[in-house]
Amino acid sequence: MRSPSTARALPLLELGGLLLVALLALLFHLRLPGKLPSEASYRAVAERLQAEARPGDAVLLFPWWAERARLFLPPSLPVYGYLGSDRDDLSAHPRVWVLGQPELPRSDEDAFLASFLPERRAVGTATHEGPLSLALYENGRHRPRRFDAADLVSRARVYLESDDGARQPCPFDGTAHRCPGPGNVYVAREWHEILYEPRRCLWMPAPGGARRLVAEFDGVPGDVGLRLEGGIIFEYAFPRDAQLTPAVLGVDDAASGARLMEVAIAPGQEGVKKSEVHLPPGEARTVKVWVRSQNPDRRAVCLDVLAVEPAVGVKG
Amino acid sequence: MMGRPATRDEKYVAWALWALAFVALWLTESAVGYTRDESVYFAAAEGYASWFRQLFHSPAKALTDAAIVRAWDYNHEHPALMKTLFGLSHLLFHDTLGWMRSATAFRLPAFALAAMVPALSFLFGSALYGRTAGLFAAFAFMLVPRQYFNAELACFDLPVAALWLLVVYCFWRALEDTRWGVACGVAFGLALATKHNALFLPFVLTPFALWRAWTASESAPEARGWLLRFVGVFSAVAVFYGLLVLSLGGGEGFQQKFLLLSPHTLLFVSLAAGGAWTLKGMEKVSAPVTRALVPVAAMAVLGPVIFYLHWPYLWHQPVDRTAWYLAFHAKHNHYAWFYLGTLLREPPFPLSYVVVKTALTVPTSLFAPMVTGFVALAARVVLGQLERTRAWVRPPTMAEALVGVNAVTSILIISHPQVPHFGGVKHWFPSMVFLGLLAGQAVSRGCAALVERLKERWPSLPGVAVVTGVFALLLAPALVYSARVFPYGTAAYSELAGGAAGAATLGMQRQFWSSHVTGVLPWINEHAKPGARLFLHEVHGGSFRDYQRNGMLRPDLRAVGSPFDADIVAYQYHQEFREYEFQTWQAFGTRTPATGLYLDETPQVVVYVRPESR
């Protein structure tokens, strides 16, 4: 038999617990405004970056979604903040500024650093502007770029290539190489989303059938890593409908016709697929970057072809 | 379980609560943006109201199917009760009297329905658990930011929660007064005419009616006999309907042969007649058994009749159009939904979704008593079943069980992994009403124990002072949270989530329904060049029109459908729509926004201006 004192104590205990929860909730609301940065804090950070950032630097946001900073930071400085950006190598950038808000509710700085810190080294000490922290890191994952196809797209030769080798040219109109047929079949450098990540990549949708959409680039140097990165943009990657077909992207050596890289992206595969080969030393070469898919429906490919040196690693 | 009438004082308090909620909603609604659905309902409501004008001027023409379809075909995926009320309110208060702006006139009936929730919660809670519980339940419901936000909208989620509560309240009152049983049927019909959630109500209430009838007829063999006849009539009709479906080759054949003069109709008439006959017979031998069953018969007969009568769209083709309506909801689309870092696009959805989402959105100081209230009830059920522990607890009454079952019904339905999971928390509002009652009970018993304890030391201490203090402490965080997030209700996340910022880190849906665009409209009005082209991402074309119509957006600004055609883009942050922001970068050649709506740092709406347009 439960004792009468227990019977009396339980509701009191319950109420005590409820009141404690309410007090903690109230405390949460009272403390929250102090954890949010003011415009002045952002402007102070922006001024420091304006003064100290070098060309090639990037800003990484922590937490990844805290994009209000974009309003204030110098437009010349690339700002990264997307779901998954904590793990981004940011290989184009030798130095990375981390703009953090570690005091925000549920901000887990340790988890962030566990993803971010490997192959990186802090330069100096972090500074604070209100609840904002700004820390500079040397990016050991930086891979100096010797060639970026997207930079040279205006000089590329673009065409649709049939199975038998017949070509239909896609002339450059000043902004894009437009192919005959559907209006979306063209090659240009554009901003697109691949699994939440913003990428300024080469828009190269699959033309359909056995044909390939090809872009030829000259001047790829030797003795570097040739890297292909690409994926299906936006919501088109997710569906696994039976009528959809894999998008296949690849890079061939134009002179020999040898296949250097090939990546297949099956329906339902999201994110950026990557492949890399080491090019032997020698003369600069011409490469054919191509995309094909039997069914062009939702095979909206955006890709990058880069010639990169090995990661620089951290010094000291 | 017995119903009990409200006392005069309780009625006064209930009316006061209704008035308080109604006025609060009215006074604050102008800040709330127009959700995607709402502008569709505004347009539908205007169309329906125009039909009533036609009915007044040329009734014969208005009653033809062609005229009905012309007016009522739009948005026939939802029944028409609320939209009709919105339209008539607009016709009267805006078009005719000119007393208020267009949107307020549309929304007024929704306020009236939503305000029923605190009033009825108080009446029901007071009767079941005492006035402290009733009052806490009333405040608790309106101080949940997402519930308050939804109460502002000319939509159906709050009205159907209110009508669900009304049906249950009528059902409970019917146990002491037969007239409430008829009212239960009428309320059920109105609920059906509001939203399809109500279809589940008979399945929730009938077992209670049978349970009550069974126990009340235990020592009355004649009444038991009539009870069995009543059940027999309903069962027979159900079996015959089943046989009819089979004999006609399935649902499609059943639907095709369902005419005014057909076995289908005959069976329905038989049900009504048989139900009435058994209830008449029962009335002579047992009033309690009769009172228990009248709501069931009333729901079965009045529900479909009111549903049919309220919706002119069904008048000429009731079967096919009802079938289409039901099929639409049975096969509803799945919309992308961000949950704990994963974009949910298709079933199966996580079983825990509803509970987690509730925990992360309801103010924690209100969620906690909901949990303890429900756990205490469940514990009493469990402990009451075990011989060793039976003496420890008072077994739950049927009325308490009724509250408990209604508290979990909508949650369980939406928790099913195949059921669409978009729409935040609105689809299980009917459960929240009853969880509020359980929270009220938890707080009430705590207050009673505290008062008792304090009075041992200070005998003259007024109990109301203690209750007021407890209420103030428990409700204060919810009030602060509500004020902080208003009017951006779909971005409301509780203390447990860490607010909007914590929820963003957790990977929860930032917002939805597009109404937060109101946060940047003043800036756009001030900065857009004359005649600027505006891409208000996610904002329905009807909402764009409504913002202009209600003076919230400059009339010279023009809507366009893509960032590439726009001078200004207001991108709504959705994880599944990131491409639109990057298209804007592409179109405008900049990644730097001009302004935005940021709630506790979380981007909600981000505004870009085409550089040459600045």
Boltz contact constraints between the chains, C-beta under 6 A:
constraints:
  - contact:
      token1: [A, 1]
      token2: [B, 391]
      max_distance: 6.0
  - contact:
      token1: [A, 2]
      token2: [B, 392]
      max_distance: 6.0
  - contact:
      token1: [A, 11]
      token2: [B, 445]
      max_distance: 6.0
  - contact:
      token1: [A, 11]
      token2: [B, 446]
      max_distance: 6.0
  - contact:
      token1: [A, 11]
      token2: [B, 449]
      max_distance: 6.0
  - contact:
      token1: [A, 12]
      token2: [B, 449]
      max_distance: 6.0
  - contact:
      token1: [A, 14]
      token2: [B, 372]
      max_distance: 6.0
  - contact:
      token1: [A, 14]
      token2: [B, 446]
      max_distance: 6.0
  - contact:
      token1: [A, 15]
      token2: [B, 446]
      max_distance: 6.0
  - contact:
      token1: [A, 15]
      token2: [B, 450]
      max_distance: 6.0
  - contact:
      token1: [A, 18]
      token2: [B, 368]
      max_distance: 6.0
  - contact:
      token1: [A, 18]
      token2: [B, 369]
      max_distance: 6.0
  - contact:
      token1: [A, 19]
      token2: [B, 473]
      max_distance: 6.0
  - contact:
      token1: [A, 21]
      token2: [B, 364]
      max_distance: 6.0
  - contact:
      token1: [A, 21]
      token2: [B, 365]
      max_distance: 6.0
  - contact:
      token1: [A, 21]
      token2: [B, 368]
      max_distance: 6.0
  - contact:
      token1: [A, 22]
      token2: [B, 365]
      max_distance: 6.0
  - contact:
      token1: [A, 22]
      token2: [B, 473]
      max_distance: 6.0
  - contact:
      token1: [A, 22]
      token2: [B, 474]
      max_distance: 6.0
  - contact:
      token1: [A, 22]
      token2: [B, 477]
      max_distance: 6.0
  - contact:
      token1: [A, 25]
      token2: [B, 364]
      max_distance: 6.0
  - contact:
      token1: [A, 25]
      token2: [B, 365]
      max_distance: 6.0
  - contact:
      token1: [A, 25]
      token2: [B, 477]
      max_distance: 6.0
  - contact:
      token1: [A, 25]
      token2: [B, 495]
      max_distance: 6.0
  - contact:
      token1: [A, 26]
      token2: [B, 476]
      max_distance: 6.0
  - contact:
      token1: [A, 26]
      token2: [B, 477]
      max_distance: 6.0
  - contact:
      token1: [A, 28]
      token2: [B, 495]
      max_distance: 6.0
  - contact:
      token1: [A, 29]
      token2: [B, 477]
      max_distance: 6.0
  - contact:
      token1: [A, 29]
      token2: [B, 480]
      max_distance: 6.0
  - contact:
      token1: [A, 36]
      token2: [B, 601]
      max_distance: 6.0
  - contact:
      token1: [A, 63]
      token2: [B, 505]
      max_distance: 6.0
  - contact:
      token1: [A, 65]
      token2: [B, 504]
      max_distance: 6.0
  - contact:
      token1: [A, 66]
      token2: [B, 601]
      max_distance: 6.0
  - contact:
      token1: [A, 67]
      token2: [B, 603]
      max_distance: 6.0
  - contact:
      token1: [A, 68]
      token2: [B, 598]
      max_distance: 6.0
  - contact:
      token1: [A, 68]
      token2: [B, 601]
      max_distance: 6.0
  - contact:
      token1: [A, 70]
      token2: [B, 592]
      max_distance: 6.0
  - contact:
      token1: [A, 70]
      token2: [B, 593]
      max_distance: 6.0
  - contact:
      token1: [A, 71]
      token2: [B, 593]
      max_distance: 6.0
  - contact:
      token1: [A, 75]
      token2: [B, 592]
      max_distance: 6.0
  - contact:
      token1: [A, 104]
      token2: [B, 501]
      max_distance: 6.0
  - contact:
      token1: [A, 105]
      token2: [B, 498]
      max_distance: 6.0
  - contact:
      token1: [A, 105]
      token2: [B, 499]
      max_distance: 6.0
  - contact:
      token1: [A, 105]
      token2: [B, 501]
      max_distance: 6.0
  - contact:
      token1: [A, 105]
      token2: [B, 502]
      max_distance: 6.0
  - contact:
      token1: [A, 106]
      token2: [B, 498]
      max_distance: 6.0
  - contact:
      token1: [A, 106]
      token2: [B, 502]
      max_distance: 6.0
  - contact:
      token1: [A, 106]
      token2: [B, 505]
      max_distance: 6.0
  - contact:
      token1: [A, 190]
      token2: [B, 586]
      max_distance: 6.0
  - contact:
      token1: [A, 191]
      token2: [B, 582]
      max_distance: 6.0
  - contact:
      token1: [A, 191]
      token2: [B, 585]
      max_distance: 6.0
  - contact:
      token1: [A, 191]
      token2: [B, 586]
      max_distance: 6.0
  - contact:
      token1: [A, 192]
      token2: [B, 582]
      max_distance: 6.0
  - contact:
      token1: [A, 193]
      token2: [B, 578]
      max_distance: 6.0
  - contact:
      token1: [A, 193]
      token2: [B, 579]
      max_distance: 6.0
  - contact:
      token1: [A, 193]
      token2: [B, 582]
      max_distance: 6.0
  - contact:
      token1: [A, 196]
      token2: [B, 578]
      max_distance: 6.0
  - contact:
      token1: [A, 198]
      token2: [B, 582]
      max_distance: 6.0
  - contact:
      token1: [A, 234]
      token2: [B, 579]
      max_distance: 6.0
  - contact:
      token1: [A, 238]
      token2: [B, 345]
      max_distance: 6.0
